[in-house]
Amino acid sequence: MDTTIDRLKEYVGQEVRLSGWLYNKRSSGKIRFLLVRDGTGLVQAIMAKGEVSDAIFDLSDALTQESSLKITGTVRVEPRSPGGYELGLTNIEIVQIAEPYPITKKEHGVDFLHDLRHLWLRSSRQYAIMKIRNEVIWAIREFFYNRGFVLIDSPILTGAIGEESSS
């Protein structure tokens, strides 16, 4: 059953398949923890050596941050996991291995982050800001719509190049 992370609660105890991107990974010897996001949320996927084939277990070594993948596993309730659910992995299908992720935890300059804006927007802080901004804009539009206003998209009004540089 293909689904999204925000709908996992509907499939507790069932096997599902998710498509997403690797947000983070860590290993504890014979257990691998993959944090996967799909645009609707984050889920922790757990894979234990012996519960999957060696080929599938070793496949996780090749994954880099933001690699695109499809994972299959059983949904379990786990209060310590993001969103309260986790996936007991049975299969990983790599769609695309990502280049090494250039944005690390160290401080980066504004110019560097703007050059990589498409990646920076994937960070949890920037994503949270986008969600808040979306809600505010939606509330403002709804307010005016419910009062009979009409949205008009006007052209951008700027002075001509010659006019602005002469002042």
Chimera marker file (.cmm) of the C-alpha trace (Angstrom):
<marker_set name="trace">
<marker id="1" x="0.000" y="0.000" z="0.000" r="1" g="1" b="0" radius="0.5"/>
<marker id="2" x="1.547" y="3.325" z="-1.069" r="1" g="1" b="0" radius="0.5"/>
<marker id="3" x="0.926" y="6.114" z="1.423" r="1" g="1" b="0" radius="0.5"/>
<marker id="4" x="2.383" y="9.278" z="2.923" r="1" g="1" b="0" radius="0.5"/>
<marker id="5" x="3.912" y="9.871" z="6.337" r="1" g="1" b="0" radius="0.5"/>
<marker id="6" x="1.009" y="11.975" z="7.598" r="1" g="1" b="0" radius="0.5"/>
<marker id="7" x="-1.333" y="8.993" z="7.048" r="1" g="1" b="0" radius="0.5"/>
<marker id="8" x="0.726" y="6.306" z="8.826" r="1" g="1" b="0" radius="0.5"/>
<marker id="9" x="-1.679" y="6.196" z="11.794" r="1" g="1" b="0" radius="0.5"/>
<marker id="10" x="-4.255" y="4.619" z="9.462" r="1" g="1" b="0" radius="0.5"/>
<marker id="11" x="-1.939" y="1.665" z="8.763" r="1" g="1" b="0" radius="0.5"/>
<marker id="12" x="-0.617" y="0.544" z="12.170" r="1" g="1" b="0" radius="0.5"/>
<marker id="13" x="0.374" y="-3.121" z="11.934" r="1" g="1" b="0" radius="0.5"/>
<marker id="14" x="0.232" y="-3.093" z="8.143" r="1" g="1" b="0" radius="0.5"/>
<marker id="15" x="2.969" y="-3.061" z="5.539" r="1" g="1" b="0" radius="0.5"/>
<marker id="16" x="3.213" y="0.182" z="3.558" r="1" g="1" b="0" radius="0.5"/>
<marker id="17" x="5.492" y="1.758" z="0.989" r="1" g="1" b="0" radius="0.5"/>
<marker id="18" x="6.691" y="5.365" z="1.250" r="1" g="1" b="0" radius="0.5"/>
<marker id="19" x="8.549" y="7.492" z="-1.266" r="1" g="1" b="0" radius="0.5"/>
<marker id="20" x="10.761" y="10.238" z="0.096" r="1" g="1" b="0" radius="0.5"/>
<marker id="21" x="14.204" y="11.601" z="0.798" r="1" g="1" b="0" radius="0.5"/>
<marker id="22" x="16.745" y="10.559" z="3.387" r="1" g="1" b="0" radius="0.5"/>
<marker id="23" x="16.898" y="13.335" z="5.974" r="1" g="1" b="0" radius="0.5"/>
<marker id="24" x="19.436" y="11.678" z="8.266" r="1" g="1" b="0" radius="0.5"/>
<marker id="25" x="20.829" y="8.260" z="9.132" r="1" g="1" b="0" radius="0.5"/>
<marker id="26" x="22.682" y="6.681" z="12.008" r="1" g="1" b="0" radius="0.5"/>
<marker id="27" x="23.884" y="3.233" z="12.855" r="1" g="1" b="0" radius="0.5"/>
<marker id="28" x="24.166" y="1.302" z="16.070" r="1" g="1" b="0" radius="0.5"/>
<marker id="29" x="26.084" y="-1.737" z="14.886" r="1" g="1" b="0" radius="0.5"/>
<marker id="30" x="23.425" y="-4.192" z="13.800" r="1" g="1" b="0" radius="0.5"/>
<marker id="31" x="20.616" y="-1.625" z="13.702" r="1" g="1" b="0" radius="0.5"/>
<marker id="32" x="20.219" y="1.184" z="11.157" r="1" g="1" b="0" radius="0.5"/>
<marker id="33" x="18.011" y="4.202" z="11.753" r="1" g="1" b="0" radius="0.5"/>
<marker id="34" x="16.902" y="6.142" z="8.687" r="1" g="1" b="0" radius="0.5"/>
<marker id="35" x="15.013" y="9.402" z="9.091" r="1" g="1" b="0" radius="0.5"/>
<marker id="36" x="12.920" y="9.871" z="5.949" r="1" g="1" b="0" radius="0.5"/>
<marker id="37" x="10.796" y="12.846" z="4.875" r="1" g="1" b="0" radius="0.5"/>
<marker id="38" x="8.208" y="13.063" z="2.117" r="1" g="1" b="0" radius="0.5"/>
<marker id="39" x="6.814" y="16.595" z="2.318" r="1" g="1" b="0" radius="0.5"/>
<marker id="40" x="4.068" y="15.621" z="4.772" r="1" g="1" b="0" radius="0.5"/>
<marker id="41" x="6.342" y="14.782" z="7.692" r="1" g="1" b="0" radius="0.5"/>
<marker id="42" x="9.259" y="12.757" z="9.026" r="1" g="1" b="0" radius="0.5"/>
<marker id="43" x="9.349" y="9.092" z="9.964" r="1" g="1" b="0" radius="0.5"/>
<marker id="44" x="12.025" y="6.967" z="11.558" r="1" g="1" b="0" radius="0.5"/>
<marker id="45" x="12.637" y="3.728" z="9.683" r="1" g="1" b="0" radius="0.5"/>
<marker id="46" x="14.476" y="0.959" z="11.522" r="1" g="1" b="0" radius="0.5"/>
<marker id="47" x="16.317" y="-1.939" z="9.965" r="1" g="1" b="0" radius="0.5"/>
<marker id="48" x="17.944" y="-4.719" z="11.986" r="1" g="1" b="0" radius="0.5"/>
<marker id="49" x="20.577" y="-7.081" z="10.600" r="1" g="1" b="0" radius="0.5"/>
<marker id="50" x="19.047" y="-10.533" z="10.399" r="1" g="1" b="0" radius="0.5"/>
<marker id="51" x="15.527" y="-9.195" z="9.802" r="1" g="1" b="0" radius="0.5"/>
<marker id="52" x="16.407" y="-8.173" z="6.237" r="1" g="1" b="0" radius="0.5"/>
<marker id="53" x="18.798" y="-9.652" z="3.705" r="1" g="1" b="0" radius="0.5"/>
<marker id="54" x="22.454" y="-8.626" z="3.914" r="1" g="1" b="0" radius="0.5"/>
<marker id="55" x="22.102" y="-6.938" z="0.509" r="1" g="1" b="0" radius="0.5"/>
<marker id="56" x="19.262" y="-4.704" z="1.750" r="1" g="1" b="0" radius="0.5"/>
<marker id="57" x="21.069" y="-3.983" z="5.028" r="1" g="1" b="0" radius="0.5"/>
<marker id="58" x="24.281" y="-3.017" z="3.201" r="1" g="1" b="0" radius="0.5"/>
<marker id="59" x="22.329" y="-0.890" z="0.709" r="1" g="1" b="0" radius="0.5"/>
<marker id="60" x="21.784" y="1.707" z="3.429" r="1" g="1" b="0" radius="0.5"/>
<marker id="61" x="25.553" y="2.349" z="3.512" r="1" g="1" b="0" radius="0.5"/>
<marker id="62" x="25.365" y="3.906" z="0.040" r="1" g="1" b="0" radius="0.5"/>
<marker id="63" x="22.641" y="6.384" z="1.005" r="1" g="1" b="0" radius="0.5"/>
<marker id="64" x="23.624" y="10.029" z="1.336" r="1" g="1" b="0" radius="0.5"/>
<marker id="65" x="21.571" y="12.872" z="2.795" r="1" g="1" b="0" radius="0.5"/>
<marker id="66" x="18.707" y="13.851" z="0.440" r="1" g="1" b="0" radius="0.5"/>
<marker id="67" x="18.972" y="10.613" z="-1.548" r="1" g="1" b="0" radius="0.5"/>
<marker id="68" x="15.630" y="9.695" z="-3.081" r="1" g="1" b="0" radius="0.5"/>
<marker id="69" x="14.257" y="6.316" z="-2.024" r="1" g="1" b="0" radius="0.5"/>
<marker id="70" x="11.235" y="4.080" z="-1.666" r="1" g="1" b="0" radius="0.5"/>
<marker id="71" x="10.981" y="2.147" z="1.573" r="1" g="1" b="0" radius="0.5"/>
<marker id="72" x="8.690" y="-0.690" z="2.541" r="1" g="1" b="0" radius="0.5"/>
<marker id="73" x="7.952" y="-1.746" z="6.087" r="1" g="1" b="0" radius="0.5"/>
<marker id="74" x="5.448" y="-2.351" z="8.852" r="1" g="1" b="0" radius="0.5"/>
<marker id="75" x="4.002" y="0.645" z="10.697" r="1" g="1" b="0" radius="0.5"/>
<marker id="76" x="4.441" y="0.568" z="14.479" r="1" g="1" b="0" radius="0.5"/>
<marker id="77" x="3.440" y="2.968" z="17.230" r="1" g="1" b="0" radius="0.5"/>
<marker id="78" x="6.569" y="4.470" z="18.798" r="1" g="1" b="0" radius="0.5"/>
<marker id="79" x="6.049" y="7.570" z="20.982" r="1" g="1" b="0" radius="0.5"/>
<marker id="80" x="9.776" y="8.441" z="20.879" r="1" g="1" b="0" radius="0.5"/>
<marker id="81" x="9.811" y="8.691" z="17.078" r="1" g="1" b="0" radius="0.5"/>
<marker id="82" x="8.911" y="11.878" z="15.187" r="1" g="1" b="0" radius="0.5"/>
<marker id="83" x="5.155" y="11.824" z="14.662" r="1" g="1" b="0" radius="0.5"/>
<marker id="84" x="4.705" y="8.902" z="17.078" r="1" g="1" b="0" radius="0.5"/>
<marker id="85" x="5.130" y="6.141" z="14.481" r="1" g="1" b="0" radius="0.5"/>
<marker id="86" x="8.037" y="4.245" z="12.980" r="1" g="1" b="0" radius="0.5"/>
<marker id="87" x="8.557" y="1.836" z="10.142" r="1" g="1" b="0" radius="0.5"/>
<marker id="88" x="10.128" y="-1.593" z="10.611" r="1" g="1" b="0" radius="0.5"/>
<marker id="89" x="11.890" y="-1.814" z="7.248" r="1" g="1" b="0" radius="0.5"/>
<marker id="90" x="11.684" y="-4.845" z="5.005" r="1" g="1" b="0" radius="0.5"/>
<marker id="91" x="12.938" y="-3.288" z="1.757" r="1" g="1" b="0" radius="0.5"/>
<marker id="92" x="14.750" y="-0.235" z="0.379" r="1" g="1" b="0" radius="0.5"/>
<marker id="93" x="14.700" y="0.836" z="-3.243" r="1" g="1" b="0" radius="0.5"/>
<marker id="94" x="17.151" y="3.592" z="-4.128" r="1" g="1" b="0" radius="0.5"/>
<marker id="95" x="15.750" y="5.956" z="-6.736" r="1" g="1" b="0" radius="0.5"/>
<marker id="96" x="18.708" y="8.353" z="-6.844" r="1" g="1" b="0" radius="0.5"/>
<marker id="97" x="21.848" y="8.809" z="-4.744" r="1" g="1" b="0" radius="0.5"/>
<marker id="98" x="22.318" y="12.500" z="-3.951" r="1" g="1" b="0" radius="0.5"/>
<marker id="99" x="25.594" y="14.355" z="-4.276" r="1" g="1" b="0" radius="0.5"/>
<marker id="100" x="27.213" y="15.123" z="-0.900" r="1" g="1" b="0" radius="0.5"/>
<marker id="101" x="24.982" y="17.645" z="0.864" r="1" g="1" b="0" radius="0.5"/>
<marker id="102" x="26.751" y="21.030" z="0.937" r="1" g="1" b="0" radius="0.5"/>
<marker id="103" x="24.855" y="22.572" z="3.864" r="1" g="1" b="0" radius="0.5"/>
<marker id="104" x="26.213" y="21.326" z="7.178" r="1" g="1" b="0" radius="0.5"/>
<marker id="105" x="25.578" y="22.270" z="10.798" r="1" g="1" b="0" radius="0.5"/>
<marker id="106" x="28.386" y="24.831" z="10.754" r="1" g="1" b="0" radius="0.5"/>
<marker id="107" x="27.521" y="28.482" z="10.155" r="1" g="1" b="0" radius="0.5"/>
<marker id="108" x="27.255" y="29.535" z="6.514" r="1" g="1" b="0" radius="0.5"/>
<marker id="109" x="27.152" y="33.028" z="5.059" r="1" g="1" b="0" radius="0.5"/>
<marker id="110" x="23.989" y="34.531" z="3.595" r="1" g="1" b="0" radius="0.5"/>
<marker id="111" x="25.424" y="34.532" z="0.053" r="1" g="1" b="0" radius="0.5"/>
<marker id="112" x="26.291" y="30.828" z="0.290" r="1" g="1" b="0" radius="0.5"/>
<marker id="113" x="22.799" y="29.953" z="1.560" r="1" g="1" b="0" radius="0.5"/>
<marker id="114" x="21.097" y="32.060" z="-1.126" r="1" g="1" b="0" radius="0.5"/>
<marker id="115" x="23.131" y="30.318" z="-3.831" r="1" g="1" b="0" radius="0.5"/>
<marker id="116" x="21.815" y="26.998" z="-2.474" r="1" g="1" b="0" radius="0.5"/>
<marker id="117" x="18.330" y="28.269" z="-1.604" r="1" g="1" b="0" radius="0.5"/>
<marker id="118" x="16.626" y="25.202" z="-3.108" r="1" g="1" b="0" radius="0.5"/>
<marker id="119" x="18.466" y="23.059" z="-0.554" r="1" g="1" b="0" radius="0.5"/>
<marker id="120" x="18.290" y="25.525" z="2.337" r="1" g="1" b="0" radius="0.5"/>
<marker id="121" x="14.483" y="25.519" z="2.142" r="1" g="1" b="0" radius="0.5"/>
<marker id="122" x="14.556" y="21.806" z="3.050" r="1" g="1" b="0" radius="0.5"/>
<marker id="123" x="15.957" y="22.546" z="6.512" r="1" g="1" b="0" radius="0.5"/>
<marker id="124" x="13.499" y="22.180" z="9.384" r="1" g="1" b="0" radius="0.5"/>
<marker id="125" x="13.746" y="25.859" z="10.373" r="1" g="1" b="0" radius="0.5"/>
<marker id="126" x="13.157" y="27.200" z="6.872" r="1" g="1" b="0" radius="0.5"/>
<marker id="127" x="10.340" y="24.704" z="6.293" r="1" g="1" b="0" radius="0.5"/>
<marker id="128" x="8.651" y="25.801" z="9.537" r="1" g="1" b="0" radius="0.5"/>
<marker id="129" x="8.917" y="29.440" z="8.444" r="1" g="1" b="0" radius="0.5"/>
<marker id="130" x="7.326" y="28.571" z="5.080" r="1" g="1" b="0" radius="0.5"/>
<marker id="131" x="4.449" y="26.768" z="6.811" r="1" g="1" b="0" radius="0.5"/>
<marker id="132" x="3.775" y="29.725" z="9.129" r="1" g="1" b="0" radius="0.5"/>
<marker id="133" x="3.939" y="32.170" z="6.225" r="1" g="1" b="0" radius="0.5"/>
<marker id="134" x="1.525" y="29.974" z="4.246" r="1" g="1" b="0" radius="0.5"/>
<marker id="135" x="-0.994" y="29.964" z="7.108" r="1" g="1" b="0" radius="0.5"/>
<marker id="136" x="-0.791" y="33.752" z="7.564" r="1" g="1" b="0" radius="0.5"/>
<marker id="137" x="-1.273" y="34.407" z="3.839" r="1" g="1" b="0" radius="0.5"/>
<marker id="138" x="-4.163" y="31.927" z="3.719" r="1" g="1" b="0" radius="0.5"/>
<marker id="139" x="-5.873" y="33.588" z="6.711" r="1" g="1" b="0" radius="0.5"/>
<marker id="140" x="-5.522" y="37.057" z="5.170" r="1" g="1" b="0" radius="0.5"/>
<marker id="141" x="-6.895" y="35.888" z="1.818" r="1" g="1" b="0" radius="0.5"/>
<marker id="142" x="-9.769" y="34.061" z="3.503" r="1" g="1" b="0" radius="0.5"/>
<marker id="143" x="-10.597" y="37.163" z="5.583" r="1" g="1" b="0" radius="0.5"/>
<marker id="144" x="-10.920" y="39.357" z="2.500" r="1" g="1" b="0" radius="0.5"/>
<marker id="145" x="-12.624" y="36.667" z="0.382" r="1" g="1" b="0" radius="0.5"/>
<marker id="146" x="-15.331" y="36.173" z="3.031" r="1" g="1" b="0" radius="0.5"/>
<marker id="147" x="-16.017" y="39.922" z="2.944" r="1" g="1" b="0" radius="0.5"/>
<marker id="148" x="-16.521" y="40.055" z="-0.812" r="1" g="1" b="0" radius="0.5"/>
<marker id="149" x="-13.150" y="41.445" z="-1.836" r="1" g="1" b="0" radius="0.5"/>
<marker id="150" x="-11.609" y="40.418" z="-5.155" r="1" g="1" b="0" radius="0.5"/>
<marker id="151" x="-7.925" y="39.575" z="-5.451" r="1" g="1" b="0" radius="0.5"/>
<marker id="152" x="-6.216" y="41.597" z="-8.152" r="1" g="1" b="0" radius="0.5"/>
<marker id="153" x="-2.714" y="40.698" z="-9.292" r="1" g="1" b="0" radius="0.5"/>
<marker id="154" x="-1.320" y="44.026" z="-10.413" r="1" g="1" b="0" radius="0.5"/>
<marker id="155" x="1.870" y="44.337" z="-12.434" r="1" g="1" b="0" radius="0.5"/>
<marker id="156" x="5.014" y="45.325" z="-10.616" r="1" g="1" b="0" radius="0.5"/>
<marker id="157" x="5.355" y="49.084" z="-10.774" r="1" g="1" b="0" radius="0.5"/>
<marker id="158" x="8.951" y="50.262" z="-10.979" r="1" g="1" b="0" radius="0.5"/>
<marker id="159" x="10.609" y="53.300" z="-12.413" r="1" g="1" b="0" radius="0.5"/>
<marker id="160" x="12.452" y="53.062" z="-15.695" r="1" g="1" b="0" radius="0.5"/>
<marker id="161" x="16.209" y="52.574" z="-15.409" r="1" g="1" b="0" radius="0.5"/>
<marker id="162" x="16.963" y="56.081" z="-16.626" r="1" g="1" b="0" radius="0.5"/>
<marker id="163" x="14.538" y="57.664" z="-14.161" r="1" g="1" b="0" radius="0.5"/>
<marker id="164" x="15.931" y="56.000" z="-11.062" r="1" g="1" b="0" radius="0.5"/>
<marker id="165" x="19.611" y="56.457" z="-11.799" r="1" g="1" b="0" radius="0.5"/>
<marker id="166" x="19.240" y="60.182" z="-12.427" r="1" g="1" b="0" radius="0.5"/>
<marker id="167" x="17.968" y="61.002" z="-8.958" r="1" g="1" b="0" radius="0.5"/>
<link id1="1" id2="2" r="1" g="1" b="0" radius="0.2"/>
<link id1="2" id2="3" r="1" g="1" b="0" radius="0.2"/>
<link id1="3" id2="4" r="1" g="1" b="0" radius="0.2"/>
<link id1="4" id2="5" r="1" g="1" b="0" radius="0.2"/>
<link id1="5" id2="6" r="1" g="1" b="0" radius="0.2"/>
<link id1="6" id2="7" r="1" g="1" b="0" radius="0.2"/>
<link id1="7" id2="8" r="1" g="1" b="0" radius="0.2"/>
<link id1="8" id2="9" r="1" g="1" b="0" radius="0.2"/>
<link id1="9" id2="10" r="1" g="1" b="0" radius="0.2"/>
<link id1="10" id2="11" r="1" g="1" b="0" radius="0.2"/>
<link id1="11" id2="12" r="1" g="1" b="0" radius="0.2"/>
<link id1="12" id2="13" r="1" g="1" b="0" radius="0.2"/>
<link id1="13" id2="14" r="1" g="1" b="0" radius="0.2"/>
<link id1="14" id2="15" r="1" g="1" b="0" radius="0.2"/>
<link id1="15" id2="16" r="1" g="1" b="0" radius="0.2"/>
<link id1="16" id2="17" r="1" g="1" b="0" radius="0.2"/>
<link id1="17" id2="18" r="1" g="1" b="0" radius="0.2"/>
<link id1="18" id2="19" r="1" g="1" b="0" radius="0.2"/>
<link id1="19" id2="20" r="1" g="1" b="0" radius="0.2"/>
<link id1="20" id2="21" r="1" g="1" b="0" radius="0.2"/>
<link id1="21" id2="22" r="1" g="1" b="0" radius="0.2"/>
<link id1="22" id2="23" r="1" g="1" b="0" radius="0.2"/>
<link id1="23" id2="24" r="1" g="1" b="0" radius="0.2"/>
<link id1="24" id2="25" r="1" g="1" b="0" radius="0.2"/>
<link id1="25" id2="26" r="1" g="1" b="0" radius="0.2"/>
<link id1="26" id2="27" r="1" g="1" b="0" radius="0.2"/>
<link id1="27" id2="28" r="1" g="1" b="0" radius="0.2"/>
<link id1="28" id2="29" r="1" g="1" b="0" radius="0.2"/>
<link id1="29" id2="30" r="1" g="1" b="0" radius="0.2"/>
<link id1="30" id2="31" r="1" g="1" b="0" radius="0.2"/>
<link id1="31" id2="32" r="1" g="1" b="0" radius="0.2"/>
<link id1="32" id2="33" r="1" g="1" b="0" radius="0.2"/>
<link id1="33" id2="34" r="1" g="1" b="0" radius="0.2"/>
<link id1="34" id2="35" r="1" g="1" b="0" radius="0.2"/>
<link id1="35" id2="36" r="1" g="1" b="0" radius="0.2"/>
<link id1="36" id2="37" r="1" g="1" b="0" radius="0.2"/>
<link id1="37" id2="38" r="1" g="1" b="0" radius="0.2"/>
<link id1="38" id2="39" r="1" g="1" b="0" radius="0.2"/>
<link id1="39" id2="40" r="1" g="1" b="0" radius="0.2"/>
<link id1="40" id2="41" r="1" g="1" b="0" radius="0.2"/>
<link id1="41" id2="42" r="1" g="1" b="0" radius="0.2"/>
<link id1="42" id2="43" r="1" g="1" b="0" radius="0.2"/>
<link id1="43" id2="44" r="1" g="1" b="0" radius="0.2"/>
<link id1="44" id2="45" r="1" g="1" b="0" radius="0.2"/>
<link id1="45" id2="46" r="1" g="1" b="0" radius="0.2"/>
<link id1="46" id2="47" r="1" g="1" b="0" radius="0.2"/>
<link id1="47" id2="48" r="1" g="1" b="0" radius="0.2"/>
<link id1="48" id2="49" r="1" g="1" b="0" radius="0.2"/>
<link id1="49" id2="50" r="1" g="1" b="0" radius="0.2"/>
<link id1="50" id2="51" r="1" g="1" b="0" radius="0.2"/>
<link id1="51" id2="52" r="1" g="1" b="0" radius="0.2"/>
<link id1="52" id2="53" r="1" g="1" b="0" radius="0.2"/>
<link id1="53" id2="54" r="1" g="1" b="0" radius="0.2"/>
<link id1="54" id2="55" r="1" g="1" b="0" radius="0.2"/>
<link id1="55" id2="56" r="1" g="1" b="0" radius="0.2"/>
<link id1="56" id2="57" r="1" g="1" b="0" radius="0.2"/>
<link id1="57" id2="58" r="1" g="1" b="0" radius="0.2"/>
<link id1="58" id2="59" r="1" g="1" b="0" radius="0.2"/>
<link id1="59" id2="60" r="1" g="1" b="0" radius="0.2"/>
<link id1="60" id2="61" r="1" g="1" b="0" radius="0.2"/>
<link id1="61" id2="62" r="1" g="1" b="0" radius="0.2"/>
<link id1="62" id2="63" r="1" g="1" b="0" radius="0.2"/>
<link id1="63" id2="64" r="1" g="1" b="0" radius="0.2"/>
<link id1="64" id2="65" r="1" g="1" b="0" radius="0.2"/>
<link id1="65" id2="66" r="1" g="1" b="0" radius="0.2"/>
<link id1="66" id2="67" r="1" g="1" b="0" radius="0.2"/>
<link id1="67" id2="68" r="1" g="1" b="0" radius="0.2"/>
<link id1="68" id2="69" r="1" g="1" b="0" radius="0.2"/>
<link id1="69" id2="70" r="1" g="1" b="0" radius="0.2"/>
<link id1="70" id2="71" r="1" g="1" b="0" radius="0.2"/>
<link id1="71" id2="72" r="1" g="1" b="0" radius="0.2"/>
<link id1="72" id2="73" r="1" g="1" b="0" radius="0.2"/>
<link id1="73" id2="74" r="1" g="1" b="0" radius="0.2"/>
<link id1="74" id2="75" r="1" g="1" b="0" radius="0.2"/>
<link id1="75" id2="76" r="1" g="1" b="0" radius="0.2"/>
<link id1="76" id2="77" r="1" g="1" b="0" radius="0.2"/>
<link id1="77" id2="78" r="1" g="1" b="0" radius="0.2"/>
<link id1="78" id2="79" r="1" g="1" b="0" radius="0.2"/>
<link id1="79" id2="80" r="1" g="1" b="0" radius="0.2"/>
<link id1="80" id2="81" r="1" g="1" b="0" radius="0.2"/>
<link id1="81" id2="82" r="1" g="1" b="0" radius="0.2"/>
<link id1="82" id2="83" r="1" g="1" b="0" radius="0.2"/>
<link id1="83" id2="84" r="1" g="1" b="0" radius="0.2"/>
<link id1="84" id2="85" r="1" g="1" b="0" radius="0.2"/>
<link id1="85" id2="86" r="1" g="1" b="0" radius="0.2"/>
<link id1="86" id2="87" r="1" g="1" b="0" radius="0.2"/>
<link id1="87" id2="88" r="1" g="1" b="0" radius="0.2"/>
<link id1="88" id2="89" r="1" g="1" b="0" radius="0.2"/>
<link id1="89" id2="90" r="1" g="1" b="0" radius="0.2"/>
<link id1="90" id2="91" r="1" g="1" b="0" radius="0.2"/>
<link id1="91" id2="92" r="1" g="1" b="0" radius="0.2"/>
<link id1="92" id2="93" r="1" g="1" b="0" radius="0.2"/>
<link id1="93" id2="94" r="1" g="1" b="0" radius="0.2"/>
<link id1="94" id2="95" r="1" g="1" b="0" radius="0.2"/>
<link id1="95" id2="96" r="1" g="1" b="0" radius="0.2"/>
<link id1="96" id2="97" r="1" g="1" b="0" radius="0.2"/>
<link id1="97" id2="98" r="1" g="1" b="0" radius="0.2"/>
<link id1="98" id2="99" r="1" g="1" b="0" radius="0.2"/>
<link id1="99" id2="100" r="1" g="1" b="0" radius="0.2"/>
<link id1="100" id2="101" r="1" g="1" b="0" radius="0.2"/>
<link id1="101" id2="102" r="1" g="1" b="0" radius="0.2"/>
<link id1="102" id2="103" r="1" g="1" b="0" radius="0.2"/>
<link id1="103" id2="104" r="1" g="1" b="0" radius="0.2"/>
<link id1="104" id2="105" r="1" g="1" b="0" radius="0.2"/>
<link id1="105" id2="106" r="1" g="1" b="0" radius="0.2"/>
<link id1="106" id2="107" r="1" g="1" b="0" radius="0.2"/>
<link id1="107" id2="108" r="1" g="1" b="0" radius="0.2"/>
<link id1="108" id2="109" r="1" g="1" b="0" radius="0.2"/>
<link id1="109" id2="110" r="1" g="1" b="0" radius="0.2"/>
<link id1="110" id2="111" r="1" g="1" b="0" radius="0.2"/>
<link id1="111" id2="112" r="1" g="1" b="0" radius="0.2"/>
<link id1="112" id2="113" r="1" g="1" b="0" radius="0.2"/>
<link id1="113" id2="114" r="1" g="1" b="0" radius="0.2"/>
<link id1="114" id2="115" r="1" g="1" b="0" radius="0.2"/>
<link id1="115" id2="116" r="1" g="1" b="0" radius="0.2"/>
<link id1="116" id2="117" r="1" g="1" b="0" radius="0.2"/>
<link id1="117" id2="118" r="1" g="1" b="0" radius="0.2"/>
<link id1="118" id2="119" r="1" g="1" b="0" radius="0.2"/>
<link id1="119" id2="120" r="1" g="1" b="0" radius="0.2"/>
<link id1="120" id2="121" r="1" g="1" b="0" radius="0.2"/>
<link id1="121" id2="122" r="1" g="1" b="0" radius="0.2"/>
<link id1="122" id2="123" r="1" g="1" b="0" radius="0.2"/>
<link id1="123" id2="124" r="1" g="1" b="0" radius="0.2"/>
<link id1="124" id2="125" r="1" g="1" b="0" radius="0.2"/>
<link id1="125" id2="126" r="1" g="1" b="0" radius="0.2"/>
<link id1="126" id2="127" r="1" g="1" b="0" radius="0.2"/>
<link id1="127" id2="128" r="1" g="1" b="0" radius="0.2"/>
<link id1="128" id2="129" r="1" g="1" b="0" radius="0.2"/>
<link id1="129" id2="130" r="1" g="1" b="0" radius="0.2"/>
<link id1="130" id2="131" r="1" g="1" b="0" radius="0.2"/>
<link id1="131" id2="132" r="1" g="1" b="0" radius="0.2"/>
<link id1="132" id2="133" r="1" g="1" b="0" radius="0.2"/>
<link id1="133" id2="134" r="1" g="1" b="0" radius="0.2"/>
<link id1="134" id2="135" r="1" g="1" b="0" radius="0.2"/>
<link id1="135" id2="136" r="1" g="1" b="0" radius="0.2"/>
<link id1="136" id2="137" r="1" g="1" b="0" radius="0.2"/>
<link id1="137" id2="138" r="1" g="1" b="0" radius="0.2"/>
<link id1="138" id2="139" r="1" g="1" b="0" radius="0.2"/>
<link id1="139" id2="140" r="1" g="1" b="0" radius="0.2"/>
<link id1="140" id2="141" r="1" g="1" b="0" radius="0.2"/>
<link id1="141" id2="142" r="1" g="1" b="0" radius="0.2"/>
<link id1="142" id2="143" r="1" g="1" b="0" radius="0.2"/>
<link id1="143" id2="144" r="1" g="1" b="0" radius="0.2"/>
<link id1="144" id2="145" r="1" g="1" b="0" radius="0.2"/>
<link id1="145" id2="146" r="1" g="1" b="0" radius="0.2"/>
<link id1="146" id2="147" r="1" g="1" b="0" radius="0.2"/>
<link id1="147" id2="148" r="1" g="1" b="0" radius="0.2"/>
<link id1="148" id2="149" r="1" g="1" b="0" radius="0.2"/>
<link id1="149" id2="150" r="1" g="1" b="0" radius="0.2"/>
<link id1="150" id2="151" r="1" g="1" b="0" radius="0.2"/>
<link id1="151" id2="152" r="1" g="1" b="0" radius="0.2"/>
<link id1="152" id2="153" r="1" g="1" b="0" radius="0.2"/>
<link id1="153" id2="154" r="1" g="1" b="0" radius="0.2"/>
<link id1="154" id2="155" r="1" g="1" b="0" radius="0.2"/>
<link id1="155" id2="156" r="1" g="1" b="0" radius="0.2"/>
<link id1="156" id2="157" r="1" g="1" b="0" radius="0.2"/>
<link id1="157" id2="158" r="1" g="1" b="0" radius="0.2"/>
<link id1="158" id2="159" r="1" g="1" b="0" radius="0.2"/>
<link id1="159" id2="160" r="1" g="1" b="0" radius="0.2"/>
<link id1="160" id2="161" r="1" g="1" b="0" radius="0.2"/>
<link id1="161" id2="162" r="1" g="1" b="0" radius="0.2"/>
<link id1="162" id2="163" r="1" g="1" b="0" radius="0.2"/>
<link id1="163" id2="164" r="1" g="1" b="0" radius="0.2"/>
<link id1="164" id2="165" r="1" g="1" b="0" radius="0.2"/>
<link id1="165" id2="166" r="1" g="1" b="0" radius="0.2"/>
<link id1="166" id2="167" r="1" g="1" b="0" radius="0.2"/>
</marker_set>
